[in-house]
Amino acid sequence: MIAQAAASPLAGWLSDRWGPRRTISAGILAGGGALLLGSSIQSLWQLYLMYALLSVGFAAATFVPQVHILSNWFAKKRGLAMGISTSSQGFATFMNLATPALIGLLGWRGSYTVLAGFALLITFPISAAFLRNDPSEKFTVPDAPFLGIEERMALSARRTIPLLMEAPAPPGVWSRIYSLRFFLLAGLYAVNAFVFTGTVVHLVPHATDQGFTLAGGSVIFIVWGGFIMAGNIASGVSDRIGRAPTYLAGALFGAVSAVLLGLIEPGAHPARFYAGAAMSGFSLGLLRPTVSSLTADLFEGPGFGKINGAIMMVFGIFGALGAYVPGALFDGSGSYRSAFLLMAATLALGGVIATALSNTQANAQE
């Protein structure tokens, strides 16, 4: 997460300079190269180096340029587009089911090689050949599949006419970064990152502490990932009811789930843990695409890649804390109760920040 935080501003700068397509392609190459390194690890420092390079590739290939390119292609259906795209993260938990079989067949070195080959020989050519930075590259307009002919022509005219006129220069990148909107939005990213990585790292250990076998904990992790996908798809509702109400709903689900998971003790009915994991996944599935869509709503335009890179740096820093702090709390108390209750309080704070950000938007529009 720290390597991702360090790389995100660079990924944002490259997204503005090269365009999202080239940035994504470069990130896939870096990630694939890191996986190849993983197949030849001989010592611990090489393991850390592999994860650092993998995180650099992740920053360049995923959310920084991904939000950029999707915000170019979608406006009215931006929340739905972000949700569908982000659902791949939840789907990854299901792909993990193949990992034990792959390791059993090829060993862990061979498995890293297969993953590297998938990235370099399949994902890279697809992204390099088919991604387009902007609808104008395909002689179309944003949201084209959802628009009638007249709407497309009107939108095309609105996007073309300003290019023929002398338009006022947009606010500079730094002036937008040093703004109340940016800092409030950064607060939402910090909340999401802390809770997301905290749950990723500690959900299965918490389950095994409550009496689940390691296999049972893995099933819970898959349930959690499945409900992330469901929340991702449901997050498209933000296009209709607004980003703030959708975020508040996700924060409420997440706070309730964190309390439920935190108060579980050994001997509790397993259904309670499954319910908590499902609610947690659905909550995080709602929150991530909603905040990404809100970022594009507030800051789209020239310099958006740099702004998105800066905000993802915040995500990486607080994601690292989300992995570390719950572990430290467990080490101090011998229980995950305080860790999950802290996550609940963090999500409640996110609801307050989302409300404040919504009020600043309303005041700006007035």
C-alpha positions as CSV (number, residue, x, y, z in Angstrom):
1,M,0.0,0.0,0.0
2,I,2.9,2.4,0.7
3,A,4.4,1.6,-2.7
4,Q,1.0,2.2,-4.3
5,A,0.7,5.5,-2.5
6,A,4.2,6.6,-3.7
7,A,3.4,5.6,-7.3
8,S,-0.1,7.1,-7.6
9,P,0.9,10.7,-8.2
10,L,3.3,9.5,-11.0
11,A,0.5,7.4,-12.5
12,G,-1.8,10.4,-12.4
13,W,0.9,12.6,-14.2
14,L,1.4,9.9,-16.8
15,S,-2.4,9.6,-17.3
16,D,-2.5,13.3,-18.2
17,R,0.6,13.2,-20.3
18,W,0.4,9.8,-22.1
19,G,-3.3,9.2,-21.7
20,P,-5.0,6.4,-19.7
21,R,-4.5,3.8,-22.4
22,R,-0.7,3.9,-22.4
23,T,-0.6,4.3,-18.6
24,I,-2.7,1.2,-18.1
25,S,-0.6,-0.7,-20.6
26,A,2.6,0.3,-18.8
27,G,1.2,-0.7,-15.5
28,I,0.3,-4.1,-16.8
29,L,3.8,-4.6,-18.0
30,A,5.2,-3.6,-14.6
31,G,2.8,-5.9,-12.8
32,G,3.6,-8.8,-15.1
33,G,7.3,-8.2,-14.7
34,A,6.8,-8.2,-10.9
35,L,5.0,-11.6,-11.1
36,L,7.9,-13.0,-13.2
37,L,10.3,-11.8,-10.4
38,G,8.1,-13.7,-8.0
39,S,8.8,-17.0,-9.8
40,S,12.5,-16.7,-9.0
41,I,12.5,-15.4,-5.4
42,Q,15.3,-16.7,-3.3
43,S,15.2,-14.4,-0.2
44,L,12.8,-12.3,1.8
45,W,13.9,-8.9,0.4
46,Q,13.0,-10.2,-3.1
47,L,9.5,-10.9,-1.9
48,Y,9.1,-7.3,-0.7
49,L,10.6,-6.0,-3.9
50,M,8.1,-8.1,-5.9
51,Y,5.1,-6.7,-3.9
52,A,6.5,-3.1,-4.3
53,L,6.8,-3.4,-8.1
54,L,3.4,-5.1,-8.2
55,S,1.8,-2.2,-6.3
56,V,3.5,0.3,-8.7
57,G,2.0,-1.6,-11.6
58,F,-1.4,-1.7,-9.8
59,A,-1.3,2.1,-9.4
60,A,-0.6,2.6,-13.0
61,A,-3.0,0.0,-14.4
62,T,-6.1,0.3,-12.2
63,F,-7.9,3.0,-10.3
64,V,-5.8,6.1,-11.2
65,P,-6.2,5.8,-15.0
66,Q,-9.3,3.6,-14.8
67,V,-11.4,6.4,-13.1
68,H,-9.9,8.9,-15.7
69,I,-10.9,6.9,-18.7
70,L,-14.3,5.9,-17.4
71,S,-15.1,9.6,-16.5
72,N,-14.3,10.5,-20.1
73,W,-16.6,7.9,-21.6
74,F,-19.5,8.2,-19.1
75,A,-21.4,11.1,-17.5
76,K,-25.1,10.3,-17.0
77,K,-24.3,6.7,-16.3
78,R,-20.9,7.3,-14.6
79,G,-21.9,5.6,-11.4
80,L,-23.1,2.4,-13.2
81,A,-19.9,2.3,-15.3
82,M,-17.7,2.7,-12.2
83,G,-19.6,0.0,-10.4
84,I,-19.4,-2.5,-13.2
85,S,-15.7,-1.9,-13.7
86,T,-14.9,-2.1,-10.0
87,S,-16.9,-5.3,-9.6
88,S,-13.8,-7.1,-11.0
89,Q,-12.2,-6.6,-7.6
90,G,-14.9,-8.7,-5.9
91,F,-14.7,-11.3,-8.7
92,A,-11.0,-11.8,-7.9
93,T,-12.0,-13.5,-4.7
94,F,-13.7,-16.2,-6.7
95,M,-10.6,-16.6,-9.0
96,N,-8.7,-17.4,-5.8
97,L,-10.5,-20.7,-5.7
98,A,-8.2,-21.9,-8.6
99,T,-5.0,-20.9,-6.7
100,P,-4.6,-24.1,-4.6
101,A,-5.1,-26.3,-7.6
102,L,-2.6,-24.3,-9.6
103,I,0.0,-24.4,-6.9
104,G,-0.6,-28.2,-6.5
105,L,-0.1,-28.7,-10.2
106,L,2.8,-26.4,-10.9
107,G,4.2,-25.3,-7.5
108,W,4.2,-21.7,-6.4
109,R,7.0,-20.6,-8.8
110,G,5.2,-22.1,-11.8
111,S,2.0,-20.4,-10.6
112,Y,3.7,-17.0,-10.6
113,T,4.9,-17.7,-14.1
114,V,1.3,-18.5,-15.2
115,L,-0.1,-15.3,-13.7
116,A,2.7,-13.3,-15.3
117,G,1.9,-14.9,-18.7
118,F,-1.8,-14.1,-18.3
119,A,-1.0,-10.4,-17.6
120,L,1.7,-10.1,-20.3
121,L,0.2,-12.2,-23.1
122,I,-3.5,-11.6,-22.7
123,T,-4.3,-8.5,-20.6
124,F,-1.6,-6.3,-22.0
125,P,-2.4,-6.8,-25.7
126,I,-6.2,-6.3,-25.1
127,S,-5.6,-3.0,-23.3
128,A,-3.1,-1.8,-25.7
129,A,-5.2,-2.6,-28.8
130,F,-8.7,-1.8,-27.7
131,L,-8.8,0.9,-25.0
132,R,-9.5,4.5,-26.2
133,N,-8.9,7.5,-24.0
134,D,-11.9,9.6,-25.1
135,P,-15.1,9.0,-27.2
136,S,-13.8,11.5,-29.8
137,E,-11.2,8.9,-30.8
138,K,-14.1,6.7,-32.0
139,F,-16.1,9.7,-33.4
140,T,-18.7,9.5,-30.7
141,V,-19.7,11.2,-27.4
142,P,-20.0,10.1,-23.7
143,D,-23.0,7.9,-22.8
144,A,-23.6,7.2,-26.5
145,P,-25.3,3.8,-25.9
146,F,-27.8,5.6,-23.7
147,L,-28.6,8.6,-25.9
148,G,-30.9,9.1,-28.9
149,I,-29.7,10.6,-32.1
150,E,-30.8,14.1,-31.3
151,E,-29.1,13.9,-27.8
152,R,-25.9,12.7,-29.4
153,M,-25.8,15.6,-31.9
154,A,-26.6,18.2,-29.3
155,L,-23.8,16.9,-27.0
156,S,-21.4,16.7,-29.8
157,A,-22.1,20.3,-30.6
158,R,-21.7,21.4,-27.0
159,R,-18.3,19.6,-26.9
160,T,-17.1,21.1,-30.2
161,I,-18.2,24.7,-30.1
162,P,-16.1,25.7,-27.0
163,L,-13.0,24.4,-28.9
164,L,-13.7,27.0,-31.6
165,M,-14.1,29.8,-29.1
166,E,-11.6,31.4,-26.7
167,A,-12.6,29.8,-23.4
168,P,-11.4,31.0,-20.0
169,A,-8.5,29.0,-18.6
170,P,-9.7,26.4,-16.1
171,P,-8.5,26.6,-12.5
172,G,-5.0,25.2,-11.9
173,V,-4.4,21.8,-10.6
174,W,-2.8,23.0,-7.4
175,S,-5.6,25.4,-6.6
176,R,-8.1,22.6,-6.9
177,I,-6.0,20.3,-4.7
178,Y,-5.7,23.0,-2.1
179,S,-9.4,23.3,-1.7
180,L,-12.0,22.2,0.9
181,R,-13.7,19.9,-1.6
182,F,-10.4,18.0,-2.2
183,F,-9.7,17.6,1.5
184,L,-13.2,16.4,2.2
185,L,-13.0,14.0,-0.6
186,A,-9.6,12.8,0.6
187,G,-11.2,12.1,3.9
188,L,-13.7,9.7,2.2
189,Y,-10.8,7.9,0.5
190,A,-9.0,7.6,3.8
191,V,-12.1,6.1,5.4
192,N,-12.7,3.6,2.6
193,A,-9.0,2.6,2.4
194,F,-8.7,2.0,6.2
195,V,-11.8,-0.1,6.4
196,F,-11.2,-2.0,3.1
197,T,-7.6,-3.1,3.8
198,G,-8.4,-3.7,7.5
199,T,-11.2,-6.1,6.5
200,V,-9.1,-7.8,3.7
201,V,-6.2,-8.5,6.0
202,H,-8.1,-9.4,9.2
203,L,-11.5,-10.9,8.3
204,V,-10.2,-14.5,7.9
205,P,-8.0,-14.4,11.1
206,H,-11.0,-13.0,13.0
207,A,-13.2,-15.9,11.7
208,T,-10.7,-18.5,12.7
209,D,-10.5,-17.0,16.1
210,Q,-14.2,-17.6,16.4
211,G,-13.8,-21.3,15.7
212,F,-14.0,-21.4,11.9
213,T,-11.5,-23.7,10.1
214,L,-9.2,-22.1,7.6
215,A,-11.3,-23.5,4.8
216,G,-14.4,-22.1,6.5
217,G,-12.7,-18.7,6.8
218,S,-11.9,-18.9,3.1
219,V,-15.6,-19.4,2.3
220,I,-16.4,-16.3,4.4
221,F,-13.9,-14.4,2.3
222,I,-15.5,-15.5,-0.9
223,V,-18.9,-14.5,0.5
224,W,-17.5,-11.1,1.3
225,G,-16.1,-10.7,-2.2
226,G,-19.4,-11.8,-3.8
227,F,-21.3,-9.1,-1.9
228,I,-18.7,-6.6,-2.9
229,M,-19.6,-7.4,-6.5
230,A,-23.3,-7.0,-5.6
231,G,-22.6,-3.6,-3.9
232,N,-20.6,-2.5,-6.9
233,I,-23.5,-3.2,-9.3
234,A,-26.0,-1.6,-6.9
235,S,-23.8,1.5,-6.7
236,G,-25.2,2.6,-10.1
237,V,-28.2,3.9,-8.1
238,S,-26.0,6.9,-7.3
239,D,-26.8,8.2,-10.9
240,R,-30.4,8.5,-9.8
241,I,-30.5,9.3,-6.1
242,G,-27.1,11.1,-5.9
243,R,-23.7,10.3,-4.6
244,A,-24.1,11.5,-1.0
245,P,-27.2,9.4,-0.3
246,T,-25.6,6.3,-1.8
247,Y,-22.5,6.9,0.2
248,L,-24.5,7.3,3.4
249,A,-26.3,4.1,2.8
250,G,-23.0,2.3,2.3
251,A,-21.5,3.8,5.4
252,L,-24.6,2.7,7.5
253,F,-24.4,-0.9,6.2
254,G,-20.6,-0.9,6.9
255,A,-20.9,0.5,10.4
256,V,-23.6,-2.0,11.4
257,S,-21.6,-4.9,9.9
258,A,-18.4,-3.8,11.7
259,V,-20.3,-3.6,15.1
260,L,-21.8,-7.1,14.4
261,L,-18.4,-8.6,13.6
262,G,-16.7,-6.8,16.5
263,L,-19.2,-8.1,19.1
264,I,-19.1,-11.7,18.0
265,E,-17.6,-14.0,20.5
266,P,-16.5,-17.7,20.2
267,G,-19.5,-20.0,20.2
268,A,-21.8,-17.5,18.4
269,H,-24.0,-18.9,15.6
270,P,-22.0,-19.0,12.3
271,A,-24.8,-17.2,10.6
272,R,-24.0,-14.0,12.5
273,F,-20.5,-14.0,11.0
274,Y,-21.8,-14.7,7.5
275,A,-24.3,-11.9,7.9
276,G,-21.6,-9.5,9.1
277,A,-19.3,-10.4,6.2
278,A,-22.0,-10.1,3.6
279,M,-23.1,-6.6,4.9
280,S,-19.4,-5.5,5.0
281,G,-18.9,-6.6,1.4
282,F,-22.0,-4.9,0.2
283,S,-21.1,-1.7,2.0
284,L,-17.6,-1.5,0.6
285,G,-19.0,-2.4,-2.8
286,L,-21.3,0.6,-2.6
287,L,-18.7,3.0,-1.3
288,R,-15.7,2.6,-3.7
289,P,-17.4,3.3,-7.1
290,T,-19.5,6.1,-5.5
291,V,-16.4,7.9,-4.3
292,S,-14.7,7.4,-7.7
293,S,-17.7,8.8,-9.5
294,L,-17.8,11.7,-7.1
295,T,-14.1,12.4,-7.9
296,A,-14.9,12.7,-11.6
297,D,-18.0,14.8,-10.9
298,L,-16.0,17.3,-8.9
299,F,-12.6,17.4,-10.8
300,E,-13.0,16.2,-14.4
301,G,-11.2,18.2,-17.0
302,P,-7.6,19.2,-17.6
303,G,-5.3,17.9,-14.9
304,F,-7.7,15.3,-13.7
305,G,-5.1,12.5,-13.8
306,K,-2.8,14.4,-11.4
307,I,-5.7,15.2,-9.0
308,N,-6.8,11.5,-9.1
309,G,-3.2,10.4,-8.5
310,A,-3.0,12.7,-5.5
311,I,-6.2,11.4,-4.0
312,M,-5.1,7.8,-4.5
313,M,-1.9,8.6,-2.6
314,V,-4.2,9.3,0.3
315,F,-5.9,5.9,-0.3
316,G,-2.6,4.1,-0.2
317,I,-1.4,5.7,3.0
318,F,-4.5,5.0,4.9
319,G,-4.8,1.5,3.4
320,A,-1.4,0.8,4.9
321,L,-2.7,2.0,8.3
322,G,-5.8,-0.1,7.8
323,A,-3.7,-3.2,7.6
324,Y,-1.4,-2.3,10.5
325,V,-3.6,-0.7,13.2
326,P,-6.2,-3.5,13.6
327,G,-3.3,-5.9,14.0
328,A,-1.7,-3.7,16.6
329,L,-5.0,-3.5,18.5
330,F,-5.3,-7.3,18.4
331,D,-1.8,-7.8,19.7
332,G,-2.5,-5.4,22.6
333,S,-5.9,-7.0,23.6
334,G,-6.0,-10.5,22.2
335,S,-9.2,-9.7,20.4
336,Y,-10.5,-8.0,17.2
337,R,-13.4,-6.3,19.0
338,S,-11.7,-2.9,19.4
339,A,-10.4,-3.1,15.8
340,F,-13.9,-3.7,14.2
341,L,-15.5,-1.1,16.5
342,L,-12.9,1.4,15.3
343,M,-13.8,0.5,11.7
344,A,-17.5,1.2,12.6
345,A,-16.6,4.6,14.1
346,T,-14.4,5.4,11.0
347,L,-17.4,4.7,8.7
348,A,-19.6,6.9,10.8
349,L,-17.0,9.6,10.4
350,G,-17.2,9.0,6.6
351,G,-20.9,9.7,6.7
352,V,-20.3,13.0,8.4
353,I,-17.7,13.9,5.8
354,A,-20.0,12.9,2.9
355,T,-22.7,15.2,4.3
356,A,-20.3,18.1,4.6
357,L,-19.1,17.6,1.1
358,S,-22.6,17.4,-0.2
359,N,-23.3,20.8,1.6
360,T,-20.3,22.4,0.0
361,Q,-21.5,21.3,-3.5
362,A,-25.0,22.7,-2.8
363,N,-23.5,26.0,-1.7
364,A,-21.3,26.2,-4.7
365,Q,-24.2,25.6,-7.1
366,E,-26.2,28.3,-5.4
